[in-house]
């Protein structure tokens, strides 16, 4: 998963009664899912790298797309 724009604020999304985002992120990572975040998007928002999402570049995103069987976008 590669987070861009508002998605880069993943750690600031509060857990809700009906959707515990931190539990879903943990479940995704426990299933060997990887989450990357756009470094420029973080910088614009005054954020830094976290333990959940390492900082990545557009080159990393391109490599993910080129090496994937399927690509989904949400926005």
PQR file of N, CA, C, O and H, with PARSE charges and radii, in Angstrom:
ATOM      1  N   UNK A   1       0.857  -1.158   0.000 -0.4000 1.5000
ATOM      2  CA  UNK A   1       0.000   0.000   0.000 -0.0000 2.0000
ATOM      3  C   UNK A   1       0.908   1.226   0.000  0.5500 1.7000
ATOM      4  O   UNK A   1       1.879   1.291   0.754 -0.5500 1.4000
ATOM      5  N   UNK A   2       0.583   2.191  -0.850 -0.4000 1.5000
ATOM      6  CA  UNK A   2       1.361   3.422  -0.924 -0.0000 2.0000
ATOM      7  C   UNK A   2       0.410   4.578  -0.659  0.5500 1.7000
ATOM      8  O   UNK A   2      -0.553   4.784  -1.398 -0.5500 1.4000
ATOM      9  H   UNK A   2      -0.205   2.138  -1.462  0.4000 1.0000
ATOM     10  N   UNK A   3       0.683   5.326   0.394 -0.4000 1.5000
ATOM     11  CA  UNK A   3      -0.192   6.417   0.806 -0.0000 2.0000
ATOM     12  C   UNK A   3       0.296   7.745   0.254  0.5500 1.7000
ATOM     13  O   UNK A   3       1.477   8.078   0.351 -0.5500 1.4000
ATOM     14  H   UNK A   3       1.465   5.159   0.994  0.4000 1.0000
ATOM     15  N   UNK A   4      -0.630   8.499  -0.326 -0.4000 1.5000
ATOM     16  CA  UNK A   4      -0.357   9.822  -0.881 -0.0000 2.0000
ATOM     17  C   UNK A   4      -1.327  10.823  -0.290  0.5500 1.7000
ATOM     18  O   UNK A   4      -2.357  10.438   0.263 -0.5500 1.4000
ATOM     19  H   UNK A   4      -1.590   8.228  -0.404  0.4000 1.0000
ATOM     20  N   UNK A   5      -1.015  12.083  -0.400 -0.4000 1.5000
ATOM     21  CA  UNK A   5      -1.909  13.176  -0.033 -0.0000 2.0000
ATOM     22  C   UNK A   5      -2.450  12.984   1.385  0.5500 1.7000
ATOM     23  O   UNK A   5      -1.676  12.768   2.318 -0.5500 1.4000
ATOM     24  H   UNK A   5      -0.178  12.396  -0.849  0.4000 1.0000
ATOM     25  N   UNK A   6      -3.761  13.058   1.552 -0.4000 1.5000
ATOM     26  CA  UNK A   6      -4.363  12.925   2.889 -0.0000 2.0000
ATOM     27  C   UNK A   6      -4.111  11.550   3.501  0.5500 1.7000
ATOM     28  O   UNK A   6      -4.124  11.398   4.722 -0.5500 1.4000
ATOM     29  H   UNK A   6      -4.390  13.233   0.795  0.4000 1.0000
ATOM     30  N   UNK A   7      -3.882  10.556   2.658 -0.4000 1.5000
ATOM     31  CA  UNK A   7      -3.591   9.221   3.160 -0.0000 2.0000
ATOM     32  C   UNK A   7      -2.325   9.171   3.987  0.5500 1.7000
ATOM     33  O   UNK A   7      -2.155   8.289   4.829 -0.5500 1.4000
ATOM     34  H   UNK A   7      -3.872  10.680   1.666  0.4000 1.0000
ATOM     35  N   UNK A   8      -1.431  10.132   3.742 -0.4000 1.5000
ATOM     36  CA  UNK A   8      -0.171  10.167   4.494 -0.0000 2.0000
ATOM     37  C   UNK A   8      -0.390  10.497   5.963  0.5500 1.7000
ATOM     38  O   UNK A   8       0.524  10.365   6.777 -0.5500 1.4000
ATOM     39  H   UNK A   8      -1.570  10.848   3.059  0.4000 1.0000
ATOM     40  N   UNK A   9      -1.597  10.924   6.300 -0.4000 1.5000
ATOM     41  CA  UNK A   9      -1.929  11.252   7.686 -0.0000 2.0000
ATOM     42  C   UNK A   9      -2.560  10.060   8.412  0.5500 1.7000
ATOM     43  O   UNK A   9      -3.327  10.241   9.359 -0.5500 1.4000
ATOM     44  H   UNK A   9      -2.340  11.030   5.638  0.4000 1.0000
ATOM     45  N   UNK A  10      -2.242   8.865   7.975 -0.4000 1.5000
ATOM     46  CA  UNK A  10      -2.817   7.634   8.529 -0.0000 2.0000
ATOM     47  C   UNK A  10      -2.774   7.596  10.049  0.5500 1.7000
ATOM     48  O   UNK A  10      -3.762   7.230  10.686 -0.5500 1.4000
ATOM     49  H   UNK A  10      -1.620   8.718   7.206  0.4000 1.0000
ATOM     50  N   UNK A  11      -1.659   7.962  10.629 -0.4000 1.5000
ATOM     51  CA  UNK A  11      -1.521   7.867  12.086 -0.0000 2.0000
ATOM     52  C   UNK A  11      -2.371   8.885  12.837  0.5500 1.7000
ATOM     53  O   UNK A  11      -2.561   8.757  14.046 -0.5500 1.4000
ATOM     54  H   UNK A  11      -0.857   8.259  10.111  0.4000 1.0000
ATOM     55  N   UNK A  12      -2.880   9.889  12.140 -0.4000 1.5000
ATOM     56  CA  UNK A  12      -3.721  10.906  12.786 -0.0000 2.0000
ATOM     57  C   UNK A  12      -5.207  10.589  12.692  0.5500 1.7000
ATOM     58  O   UNK A  12      -6.031  11.315  13.248 -0.5500 1.4000
ATOM     59  H   UNK A  12      -2.725   9.993  11.158  0.4000 1.0000
ATOM     60  N   UNK A  13      -5.554   9.522  11.998 -0.4000 1.5000
ATOM     61  CA  UNK A  13      -6.966   9.139  11.870 -0.0000 2.0000
ATOM     62  C   UNK A  13      -7.392   8.495  13.185  0.5500 1.7000
ATOM     63  O   UNK A  13      -6.829   7.477  13.588 -0.5500 1.4000
ATOM     64  H   UNK A  13      -4.884   8.932  11.546  0.4000 1.0000
ATOM     65  N   UNK A  14      -8.373   9.076  13.852 -0.4000 1.5000
ATOM     66  CA  UNK A  14      -8.786   8.501  15.141 -0.0000 2.0000
ATOM     67  C   UNK A  14      -9.572   7.203  14.959  0.5500 1.7000
ATOM     68  O   UNK A  14     -10.318   7.037  13.994 -0.5500 1.4000
ATOM     69  H   UNK A  14      -8.830   9.903  13.525  0.4000 1.0000
ATOM     70  N   UNK A  15      -9.386   6.301  15.901 -0.4000 1.5000
ATOM     71  CA  UNK A  15     -10.184   5.081  15.904 -0.0000 2.0000
ATOM     72  C   UNK A  15     -11.632   5.451  16.202  0.5500 1.7000
ATOM     73  O   UNK A  15     -11.905   6.347  17.001 -0.5500 1.4000
ATOM     74  H   UNK A  15      -8.780   6.436  16.685  0.4000 1.0000
ATOM     75  N   UNK A  16     -12.550   4.754  15.554 -0.4000 1.5000
ATOM     76  CA  UNK A  16     -13.972   4.998  15.762 -0.0000 2.0000
ATOM     77  C   UNK A  16     -14.612   3.748  16.348  0.5500 1.7000
ATOM     78  O   UNK A  16     -14.040   2.659  16.299 -0.5500 1.4000
ATOM     79  H   UNK A  16     -12.328   4.026  14.905  0.4000 1.0000
ATOM     80  N   UNK A  17     -15.771   3.915  16.884 -0.4000 1.5000
ATOM     81  CA  UNK A  17     -16.494   2.801  17.497 -0.0000 2.0000
ATOM     82  C   UNK A  17     -16.701   1.671  16.488  0.5500 1.7000
ATOM     83  O   UNK A  17     -16.548   0.496  16.820 -0.5500 1.4000
ATOM     84  H   UNK A  17     -16.236   4.800  16.924  0.4000 1.0000
ATOM     85  N   UNK A  18     -17.049   2.039  15.257 -0.4000 1.5000
ATOM     86  CA  UNK A  18     -17.339   1.031  14.235 -0.0000 2.0000
ATOM     87  C   UNK A  18     -16.151   0.669  13.365  0.5500 1.7000
ATOM     88  O   UNK A  18     -16.229  -0.266  12.567 -0.5500 1.4000
ATOM     89  H   UNK A  18     -17.173   2.994  14.987  0.4000 1.0000
ATOM     90  N   UNK A  19     -15.047   1.398  13.507 -0.4000 1.5000
ATOM     91  CA  UNK A  19     -13.879   1.100  12.674 -0.0000 2.0000
ATOM     92  C   UNK A  19     -12.611   1.495  13.413  0.5500 1.7000
ATOM     93  O   UNK A  19     -12.269   2.675  13.501 -0.5500 1.4000
ATOM     94  H   UNK A  19     -14.983   2.157  14.155  0.4000 1.0000
ATOM     95  N   UNK A  20     -11.931   0.509  13.934 -0.4000 1.5000
ATOM     96  CA  UNK A  20     -10.700   0.704  14.697 -0.0000 2.0000
ATOM     97  C   UNK A  20      -9.524   0.669  13.722  0.5500 1.7000
ATOM     98  O   UNK A  20      -8.982  -0.399  13.437 -0.5500 1.4000
ATOM     99  H   UNK A  20     -12.209  -0.449  13.863  0.4000 1.0000
ATOM    100  N   UNK A  21      -9.129   1.847  13.206 -0.4000 1.5000
ATOM    101  CA  UNK A  21      -8.114   1.926  12.164 -0.0000 2.0000
ATOM    102  C   UNK A  21      -6.779   1.351  12.624  0.5500 1.7000
ATOM    103  O   UNK A  21      -6.103   0.685  11.839 -0.5500 1.4000
ATOM    104  H   UNK A  21      -9.570   2.715  13.437  0.4000 1.0000
ATOM    105  N   UNK A  22      -6.384   1.586  13.858 -0.4000 1.5000
ATOM    106  CA  UNK A  22      -5.094   1.062  14.329 -0.0000 2.0000
ATOM    107  C   UNK A  22      -5.112  -0.467  14.361  0.5500 1.7000
ATOM    108  O   UNK A  22      -4.091  -1.095  14.079 -0.5500 1.4000
ATOM    109  H   UNK A  22      -6.933   2.127  14.496  0.4000 1.0000
ATOM    110  N   UNK A  23      -6.243  -1.072  14.697 -0.4000 1.5000
ATOM    111  CA  UNK A  23      -6.351  -2.533  14.677 -0.0000 2.0000
ATOM    112  C   UNK A  23      -6.289  -3.056  13.244  0.5500 1.7000
ATOM    113  O   UNK A  23      -5.686  -4.100  12.993 -0.5500 1.4000
ATOM    114  H   UNK A  23      -7.071  -0.561  14.925  0.4000 1.0000
ATOM    115  N   UNK A  24      -6.901  -2.350  12.312 -0.4000 1.5000
ATOM    116  CA  UNK A  24      -6.887  -2.771  10.907 -0.0000 2.0000
ATOM    117  C   UNK A  24      -5.476  -2.668  10.323  0.5500 1.7000
ATOM    118  O   UNK A  24      -5.052  -3.535   9.558 -0.5500 1.4000
ATOM    119  H   UNK A  24      -7.391  -1.502  12.516  0.4000 1.0000
ATOM    120  N   UNK A  25      -4.757  -1.613  10.683 -0.4000 1.5000
ATOM    121  CA  UNK A  25      -3.376  -1.458  10.222 -0.0000 2.0000
ATOM    122  C   UNK A  25      -2.526  -2.594  10.779  0.5500 1.7000
ATOM    123  O   UNK A  25      -1.729  -3.184  10.050 -0.5500 1.4000
ATOM    124  H   UNK A  25      -5.101  -0.909  11.304  0.4000 1.0000
ATOM    125  N   UNK A  26      -2.689  -2.906  12.062 -0.4000 1.5000
ATOM    126  CA  UNK A  26      -1.928  -3.998  12.674 -0.0000 2.0000
ATOM    127  C   UNK A  26      -2.256  -5.324  11.996  0.5500 1.7000
ATOM    128  O   UNK A  26      -1.356  -6.113  11.703 -0.5500 1.4000
ATOM    129  H   UNK A  26      -3.337  -2.426  12.654  0.4000 1.0000
ATOM    130  N   UNK A  27      -3.536  -5.571  11.747 -0.4000 1.5000
ATOM    131  CA  UNK A  27      -3.955  -6.811  11.085 -0.0000 2.0000
ATOM    132  C   UNK A  27      -3.330  -6.910   9.685  0.5500 1.7000
ATOM    133  O   UNK A  27      -2.838  -7.969   9.299 -0.5500 1.4000
ATOM    134  H   UNK A  27      -4.266  -4.931  11.985  0.4000 1.0000
ATOM    135  N   UNK A  28      -3.352  -5.816   8.937 -0.4000 1.5000
ATOM    136  CA  UNK A  28      -2.771  -5.783   7.597 -0.0000 2.0000
ATOM    137  C   UNK A  28      -1.281  -6.104   7.648  0.5500 1.7000
ATOM    138  O   UNK A  28      -0.787  -6.904   6.854 -0.5500 1.4000
ATOM    139  H   UNK A  28      -3.753  -4.955   9.252  0.4000 1.0000
ATOM    140  N   UNK A  29      -0.563  -5.476   8.588 -0.4000 1.5000
ATOM    141  CA  UNK A  29       0.871  -5.715   8.710 -0.0000 2.0000
ATOM    142  C   UNK A  29       1.171  -7.129   9.207  0.5500 1.7000
ATOM    143  O   UNK A  29       2.161  -7.731   8.792 -0.5500 1.4000
ATOM    144  H   UNK A  29      -0.965  -4.827   9.234  0.4000 1.0000
ATOM    145  N   UNK A  30       0.323  -7.666  10.096 -0.4000 1.5000
ATOM    146  CA  UNK A  30       0.502  -9.036  10.575 -0.0000 2.0000
ATOM    147  C   UNK A  30       0.358 -10.048   9.443  0.5500 1.7000
ATOM    148  O   UNK A  30       0.936 -11.133   9.497 -0.5500 1.4000
ATOM    149  H   UNK A  30      -0.481  -7.177  10.433  0.4000 1.0000
ATOM    150  N   UNK A  31      -0.413  -9.691   8.421 -0.4000 1.5000
ATOM    151  CA  UNK A  31      -0.598 -10.552   7.249 -0.0000 2.0000
ATOM    152  C   UNK A  31       0.455 -10.286   6.174  0.5500 1.7000
ATOM    153  O   UNK A  31       0.264 -10.619   5.004 -0.5500 1.4000
ATOM    154  H   UNK A  31      -0.883  -8.810   8.377  0.4000 1.0000
ATOM    155  N   UNK A  32       1.573  -9.677   6.591 -0.4000 1.5000
ATOM    156  CA  UNK A  32       2.712  -9.366   5.730 -0.0000 2.0000
ATOM    157  C   UNK A  32       2.459  -8.216   4.759  0.5500 1.7000
ATOM    158  O   UNK A  32       3.185  -8.060   3.778 -0.5500 1.4000
ATOM    159  H   UNK A  32       1.728  -9.406   7.541  0.4000 1.0000
ATOM    160  N   UNK A  33       1.442  -7.421   5.026 -0.4000 1.5000
ATOM    161  CA  UNK A  33       1.179  -6.239   4.219 -0.0000 2.0000
ATOM    162  C   UNK A  33       2.203  -5.161   4.532  0.5500 1.7000
ATOM    163  O   UNK A  33       2.664  -5.040   5.667 -0.5500 1.4000
ATOM    164  H   UNK A  33       0.852  -7.548   5.823  0.4000 1.0000
ATOM    165  N   UNK A  34       2.547  -4.397   3.538 -0.4000 1.5000
ATOM    166  CA  UNK A  34       3.514  -3.315   3.714 -0.0000 2.0000
ATOM    167  C   UNK A  34       2.844  -1.996   3.359  0.5500 1.7000
ATOM    168  O   UNK A  34       2.101  -1.904   2.382 -0.5500 1.4000
ATOM    169  H   UNK A  34       2.172  -4.496   2.616  0.4000 1.0000
ATOM    170  N   UNK A  35       3.116  -0.986   4.159 -0.4000 1.5000
ATOM    171  CA  UNK A  35       2.544   0.334   3.949 -0.0000 2.0000
ATOM    172  C   UNK A  35       3.699   1.316   3.776  0.5500 1.7000
ATOM    173  O   UNK A  35       4.599   1.395   4.613 -0.5500 1.4000
ATOM    174  H   UNK A  35       3.720  -1.060   4.952  0.4000 1.0000
ATOM    175  N   UNK A  36       3.654   2.057   2.678 -0.4000 1.5000
ATOM    176  CA  UNK A  36       4.658   3.077   2.398 -0.0000 2.0000
ATOM    177  C   UNK A  36       3.949   4.420   2.313  0.5500 1.7000
ATOM    178  O   UNK A  36       2.753   4.485   2.032 -0.5500 1.4000
ATOM    179  H   UNK A  36       2.923   1.992   1.999  0.4000 1.0000
ATOM    180  N   UNK A  37       4.693   5.485   2.558 -0.4000 1.5000
ATOM    181  CA  UNK A  37       4.092   6.817   2.527 -0.0000 2.0000
ATOM    182  C   UNK A  37       4.998   7.756   1.734  0.5500 1.7000
ATOM    183  O   UNK A  37       6.223   7.673   1.813 -0.5500 1.4000
ATOM    184  H   UNK A  37       5.665   5.432   2.787  0.4000 1.0000
ATOM    185  N   UNK A  38       4.380   8.638   0.979 -0.4000 1.5000
ATOM    186  CA  UNK A  38       5.089   9.619   0.162 -0.0000 2.0000
ATOM    187  C   UNK A  38       5.823  10.608   1.068  0.5500 1.7000
ATOM    188  O   UNK A  38       5.202  11.279   1.893 -0.5500 1.4000
ATOM    189  H   UNK A  38       3.384   8.705   0.914  0.4000 1.0000
ATOM    190  N   UNK A  39       7.134  10.695   0.913 -0.4000 1.5000
ATOM    191  CA  UNK A  39       7.939  11.602   1.729 -0.0000 2.0000
ATOM    192  C   UNK A  39       7.576  13.062   1.517  0.5500 1.7000
ATOM    193  O   UNK A  39       7.567  13.840   2.472 -0.5500 1.4000
ATOM    194  H   UNK A  39       7.638  10.151   0.243  0.4000 1.0000
ATOM    195  N   UNK A  40       7.278  13.445   0.288 -0.4000 1.5000
ATOM    196  CA  UNK A  40       6.892  14.827  -0.003 -0.0000 2.0000
ATOM    197  C   UNK A  40       5.570  15.167   0.673  0.5500 1.7000
ATOM    198  O   UNK A  40       5.410  16.259   1.218 -0.5500 1.4000
ATOM    199  H   UNK A  40       7.286  12.813  -0.487  0.4000 1.0000
ATOM    200  N   UNK A  41       4.632  14.241   0.638 -0.4000 1.5000
ATOM    201  CA  UNK A  41       3.330  14.467   1.284 -0.0000 2.0000
ATOM    202  C   UNK A  41       3.499  14.668   2.788  0.5500 1.7000
ATOM    203  O   UNK A  41       2.827  15.509   3.385 -0.5500 1.4000
ATOM    204  H   UNK A  41       4.762  13.354   0.196  0.4000 1.0000
ATOM    205  N   UNK A  42       4.398  13.896   3.400 -0.4000 1.5000
ATOM    206  CA  UNK A  42       4.667  14.056   4.826 -0.0000 2.0000
ATOM    207  C   UNK A  42       5.306  15.412   5.103  0.5500 1.7000
ATOM    208  O   UNK A  42       4.916  16.116   6.034 -0.5500 1.4000
ATOM    209  H   UNK A  42       4.945  13.213   2.915  0.4000 1.0000
ATOM    210  N   UNK A  43       6.286  15.765   4.289 -0.4000 1.5000
ATOM    211  CA  UNK A  43       7.014  17.018   4.489 -0.0000 2.0000
ATOM    212  C   UNK A  43       6.069  18.217   4.407  0.5500 1.7000
ATOM    213  O   UNK A  43       6.157  19.131   5.228 -0.5500 1.4000
ATOM    214  H   UNK A  43       6.603  15.192   3.533  0.4000 1.0000
ATOM    215  N   UNK A  44       5.172  18.219   3.432 -0.4000 1.5000
ATOM    216  CA  UNK A  44       4.205  19.305   3.262 -0.0000 2.0000
ATOM    217  C   UNK A  44       3.340  19.458   4.514  0.5500 1.7000
ATOM    218  O   UNK A  44       2.956  20.569   4.878 -0.5500 1.4000
ATOM    219  H   UNK A  44       5.101  17.476   2.766  0.4000 1.0000
ATOM    220  N   UNK A  45       3.039  18.341   5.166 -0.4000 1.5000
ATOM    221  CA  UNK A  45       2.184  18.348   6.349 -0.0000 2.0000
ATOM    222  C   UNK A  45       2.982  18.485   7.645  0.5500 1.7000
ATOM    223  O   UNK A  45       2.396  18.448   8.727 -0.5500 1.4000
ATOM    224  H   UNK A  45       3.351  17.438   4.871  0.4000 1.0000
ATOM    225  N   UNK A  46       4.286  18.641   7.560 -0.4000 1.5000
ATOM    226  CA  UNK A  46       5.115  18.796   8.750 -0.0000 2.0000
ATOM    227  C   UNK A  46       5.237  17.530   9.566  0.5500 1.7000
ATOM    228  O   UNK A  46       5.452  17.589  10.777 -0.5500 1.4000
ATOM    229  H   UNK A  46       4.761  18.671   6.681  0.4000 1.0000
ATOM    230  N   UNK A  47       5.101  16.384   8.919 -0.4000 1.5000
ATOM    231  CA  UNK A  47       5.165  15.084   9.609 -0.0000 2.0000
ATOM    232  C   UNK A  47       6.509  14.428   9.343  0.5500 1.7000
ATOM    233  O   UNK A  47       7.252  14.840   8.453 -0.5500 1.4000
ATOM    234  H   UNK A  47       4.926  16.337   7.935  0.4000 1.0000
ATOM    235  N   UNK A  48       6.809  13.402  10.130 -0.4000 1.5000
ATOM    236  CA  UNK A  48       8.034  12.637   9.965 -0.0000 2.0000
ATOM    237  C   UNK A  48       7.695  11.156   9.828  0.5500 1.7000
ATOM    238  O   UNK A  48       6.558  10.739  10.049 -0.5500 1.4000
ATOM    239  H   UNK A  48       6.205  13.068  10.854  0.4000 1.0000
ATOM    240  N   UNK A  49       8.694  10.381   9.463 -0.4000 1.5000
ATOM    241  CA  UNK A  49       8.522   8.937   9.309 -0.0000 2.0000
ATOM    242  C   UNK A  49       8.069   8.323  10.632  0.5500 1.7000
ATOM    243  O   UNK A  49       8.454   8.772  11.712 -0.5500 1.4000
ATOM    244  H   UNK A  49       9.618  10.720   9.283  0.4000 1.0000
ATOM    245  N   UNK A  50       7.247   7.292  10.517 -0.4000 1.5000
ATOM    246  CA  UNK A  50       6.769   6.600  11.712 -0.0000 2.0000
ATOM    247  C   UNK A  50       7.127   5.123  11.619  0.5500 1.7000
ATOM    248  O   UNK A  50       7.658   4.661  10.608 -0.5500 1.4000
ATOM    249  H   UNK A  50       6.934   6.928   9.640  0.4000 1.0000
ATOM    250  N   UNK A  51       6.834   4.404  12.671 -0.4000 1.5000
ATOM    251  CA  UNK A  51       7.072   2.970  12.671 -0.0000 2.0000
ATOM    252  C   UNK A  51       6.110   2.209  11.783  0.5500 1.7000
ATOM    253  O   UNK A  51       6.390   1.076  11.390 -0.5500 1.4000
ATOM    254  H   UNK A  51       6.403   4.780  13.492  0.4000 1.0000
ATOM    255  N   UNK A  52       4.986   2.816  11.464 -0.4000 1.5000
ATOM    256  CA  UNK A  52       3.970   2.162  10.634 -0.0000 2.0000
ATOM    257  C   UNK A  52       4.291   2.309   9.157  0.5500 1.7000
ATOM    258  O   UNK A  52       4.131   1.360   8.388 -0.5500 1.4000
ATOM    259  H   UNK A  52       4.759   3.736  11.783  0.4000 1.0000
ATOM    260  N   UNK A  53       4.739   3.484   8.757 -0.4000 1.5000
ATOM    261  CA  UNK A  53       4.932   3.785   7.342 -0.0000 2.0000
ATOM    262  C   UNK A  53       6.314   4.369   7.082  0.5500 1.7000
ATOM    263  O   UNK A  53       6.570   5.516   7.446 -0.5500 1.4000
ATOM    264  H   UNK A  53       4.868   4.255   9.381  0.4000 1.0000
ATOM    265  N   UNK A  54       7.209   3.606   6.459 -0.4000 1.5000
ATOM    266  CA  UNK A  54       8.495   4.196   6.104 -0.0000 2.0000
ATOM    267  C   UNK A  54       8.330   5.206   4.966  0.5500 1.7000
ATOM    268  O   UNK A  54       7.449   5.060   4.118 -0.5500 1.4000
ATOM    269  H   UNK A  54       7.000   2.674   6.162  0.4000 1.0000
ATOM    270  N   UNK A  55       9.178   6.220   4.957 -0.4000 1.5000
ATOM    271  CA  UNK A  55       9.140   7.231   3.902 -0.0000 2.0000
ATOM    272  C   UNK A  55       9.580   6.606   2.585  0.5500 1.7000
ATOM    273  O   UNK A  55      10.559   5.862   2.529 -0.5500 1.4000
ATOM    274  H   UNK A  55       9.894   6.339   5.646  0.4000 1.0000
ATOM    275  N   UNK A  56       8.842   6.922   1.534 -0.4000 1.5000
ATOM    276  CA  UNK A  56       9.132   6.388   0.208 -0.0000 2.0000
ATOM    277  C   UNK A  56       9.106   7.511  -0.819  0.5500 1.7000
ATOM    278  O   UNK A  56       8.763   8.652  -0.511 -0.5500 1.4000
ATOM    279  H   UNK A  56       8.047   7.527   1.580  0.4000 1.0000
ATOM    280  N   UNK A  57       9.476   7.161  -2.043 -0.4000 1.5000
ATOM    281  CA  UNK A  57       9.564   8.140  -3.124 -0.0000 2.0000
ATOM    282  C   UNK A  57       8.670   7.709  -4.287  0.5500 1.7000
ATOM    283  O   UNK A  57       8.101   6.617  -4.283 -0.5500 1.4000
ATOM    284  H   UNK A  57       9.756   6.234  -2.293  0.4000 1.0000
ATOM    285  N   UNK A  58       8.562   8.580  -5.266 -0.4000 1.5000
ATOM    286  CA  UNK A  58       7.796   8.240  -6.466 -0.0000 2.0000
ATOM    287  C   UNK A  58       8.462   7.080  -7.212  0.5500 1.7000
ATOM    288  O   UNK A  58       7.778   6.300  -7.874 -0.5500 1.4000
ATOM    289  H   UNK A  58       9.024   9.466  -5.269  0.4000 1.0000
ATOM    290  N   UNK A  59       9.776   6.963  -7.111 -0.4000 1.5000
ATOM    291  CA  UNK A  59      10.475   5.829  -7.725 -0.0000 2.0000
ATOM    292  C   UNK A  59      10.030   4.527  -7.062  0.5500 1.7000
ATOM    293  O   UNK A  59       9.825   3.519  -7.738 -0.5500 1.4000
ATOM    294  H   UNK A  59      10.332   7.597  -6.573  0.4000 1.0000
ATOM    295  N   UNK A  60       9.883   4.551  -5.738 -0.4000 1.5000
ATOM    296  CA  UNK A  60       9.389   3.372  -5.021 -0.0000 2.0000
ATOM    297  C   UNK A  60       7.976   3.020  -5.479  0.5500 1.7000
ATOM    298  O   UNK A  60       7.658   1.848  -5.681 -0.5500 1.4000
ATOM    299  H   UNK A  60      10.049   5.370  -5.188  0.4000 1.0000
ATOM    300  N   UNK A  61       7.132   4.035  -5.642 -0.4000 1.5000
ATOM    301  CA  UNK A  61       5.757   3.806  -6.113 -0.0000 2.0000
ATOM    302  C   UNK A  61       5.775   3.203  -7.508  0.5500 1.7000
ATOM    303  O   UNK A  61       5.035   2.257  -7.779 -0.5500 1.4000
ATOM    304  H   UNK A  61       7.390   4.987  -5.478  0.4000 1.0000
ATOM    305  N   UNK A  62       6.601   3.728  -8.391 -0.4000 1.5000
ATOM    306  CA  UNK A  62       6.709   3.191  -9.746 -0.0000 2.0000
ATOM    307  C   UNK A  62       7.134   1.728  -9.712  0.5500 1.7000
ATOM    308  O   UNK A  62       6.579   0.906 -10.441 -0.5500 1.4000
ATOM    309  H   UNK A  62       7.202   4.496  -8.171  0.4000 1.0000
ATOM    310  N   UNK A  63       8.114   1.397  -8.872 -0.4000 1.5000
ATOM    311  CA  UNK A  63       8.558   0.000  -8.748 -0.0000 2.0000
ATOM    312  C   UNK A  63       7.436  -0.893  -8.243  0.5500 1.7000
ATOM    313  O   UNK A  63       7.268  -2.014  -8.725 -0.5500 1.4000
ATOM    314  H   UNK A  63       8.564   2.065  -8.281  0.4000 1.0000
ATOM    315  N   UNK A  64       6.663  -0.405  -7.272 -0.4000 1.5000
ATOM    316  CA  UNK A  64       5.524  -1.192  -6.771 -0.0000 2.0000
ATOM    317  C   UNK A  64       4.529  -1.474  -7.890  0.5500 1.7000
ATOM    318  O   UNK A  64       4.052  -2.599  -8.041 -0.5500 1.4000
ATOM    319  H   UNK A  64       6.799   0.505  -6.880  0.4000 1.0000
ATOM    320  N   UNK A  65       4.224  -0.447  -8.668 -0.4000 1.5000
ATOM    321  CA  UNK A  65       3.252  -0.600  -9.758 -0.0000 2.0000
ATOM    322  C   UNK A  65       3.776  -1.560 -10.820  0.5500 1.7000
ATOM    323  O   UNK A  65       3.053  -2.445 -11.277 -0.5500 1.4000
ATOM    324  H   UNK A  65       4.612   0.466  -8.545  0.4000 1.0000
ATOM    325  N   UNK A  66       5.030  -1.382 -11.209 -0.4000 1.5000
ATOM    326  CA  UNK A  66       5.615  -2.236 -12.250 -0.0000 2.0000
ATOM    327  C   UNK A  66       5.693  -3.695 -11.831  0.5500 1.7000
ATOM    328  O   UNK A  66       5.606  -4.586 -12.676 -0.5500 1.4000
ATOM    329  H   UNK A  66       5.617  -0.662 -10.838  0.4000 1.0000
ATOM    330  N   UNK A  67       5.854  -3.950 -10.541 -0.4000 1.5000
ATOM    331  CA  UNK A  67       6.004  -5.325 -10.059 -0.0000 2.0000
ATOM    332  C   UNK A  67       4.721  -5.933  -9.516  0.5500 1.7000
ATOM    333  O   UNK A  67       4.749  -7.017  -8.934 -0.5500 1.4000
ATOM    334  H   UNK A  67       5.925  -3.227  -9.854  0.4000 1.0000
ATOM    335  N   UNK A  68       3.604  -5.253  -9.698 -0.4000 1.5000
ATOM    336  CA  UNK A  68       2.320  -5.749  -9.189 -0.0000 2.0000
ATOM    337  C   UNK A  68       1.486  -6.355 -10.310  0.5500 1.7000
ATOM    338  O   UNK A  68       1.521  -5.899 -11.453 -0.5500 1.4000
ATOM    339  H   UNK A  68       3.582  -4.372 -10.171  0.4000 1.0000
ATOM    340  N   UNK A  69       0.730  -7.400  -9.953 -0.4000 1.5000
ATOM    341  CA  UNK A  69      -0.205  -7.990 -10.903 -0.0000 2.0000
ATOM    342  C   UNK A  69      -1.413  -7.100 -11.113  0.5500 1.7000
ATOM    343  O   UNK A  69      -1.939  -6.992 -12.221 -0.5500 1.4000
ATOM    344  H   UNK A  69       0.701  -7.770  -9.024  0.4000 1.0000
ATOM    345  N   UNK A  70      -1.849  -6.457 -10.025 -0.4000 1.5000
ATOM    346  CA  UNK A  70      -3.019  -5.595 -10.072 -0.0000 2.0000
ATOM    347  C   UNK A  70      -2.742  -4.321  -9.267  0.5500 1.7000
ATOM    348  O   UNK A  70      -1.995  -4.346  -8.289 -0.5500 1.4000
ATOM    349  H   UNK A  70      -1.421  -6.544  -9.125  0.4000 1.0000
ATOM    350  N   UNK A  71      -3.336  -3.239  -9.678 -0.4000 1.5000
ATOM    351  CA  UNK A  71      -3.178  -1.963  -8.977 -0.0000 2.0000
ATOM    352  C   UNK A  71      -4.563  -1.366  -8.754  0.5500 1.7000
ATOM    353  O   UNK A  71      -5.348  -1.250  -9.695 -0.5500 1.4000
ATOM    354  H   UNK A  71      -3.944  -3.219 -10.472  0.4000 1.0000
ATOM    355  N   UNK A  72      -4.867  -0.989  -7.519 -0.4000 1.5000
ATOM    356  CA  UNK A  72      -6.114  -0.334  -7.173 -0.0000 2.0000
ATOM    357  C   UNK A  72      -5.806   1.065  -6.701  0.5500 1.7000
ATOM    358  O   UNK A  72      -4.817   1.281  -6.001 -0.5500 1.4000
ATOM    359  H   UNK A  72      -4.230  -1.084  -6.754  0.4000 1.0000
ATOM    360  N   UNK A  73      -6.632   2.012  -7.069 -0.4000 1.5000
ATOM    361  CA  UNK A  73      -6.463   3.368  -6.567 -0.0000 2.0000
ATOM    362  C   UNK A  73      -7.769   3.832  -5.938  0.5500 1.7000
ATOM    363  O   UNK A  73      -8.854   3.523  -6.431 -0.5500 1.4000
ATOM    364  H   UNK A  73      -7.436   1.836  -7.637  0.4000 1.0000
ATOM    365  N   UNK A  74      -7.655   4.562  -4.866 -0.4000 1.5000
ATOM    366  CA  UNK A  74      -8.807   5.137  -4.177 -0.0000 2.0000
ATOM    367  C   UNK A  74      -8.522   6.617  -4.007  0.5500 1.7000
ATOM    368  O   UNK A  74      -7.385   7.003  -3.735 -0.5500 1.4000
ATOM    369  H   UNK A  74      -6.773   4.813  -4.466  0.4000 1.0000
ATOM    370  N   UNK A  75      -9.514   7.426  -4.161 -0.4000 1.5000
ATOM    371  CA  UNK A  75      -9.224   8.830  -3.967 -0.0000 2.0000
ATOM    372  C   UNK A  75     -10.367   9.703  -4.036  0.5500 1.7000
ATOM    373  O   UNK A  75     -10.228  10.916  -3.884 -0.5500 1.4000
ATOM    374  H   UNK A  75     -10.438   7.113  -4.382  0.4000 1.0000
TER
END
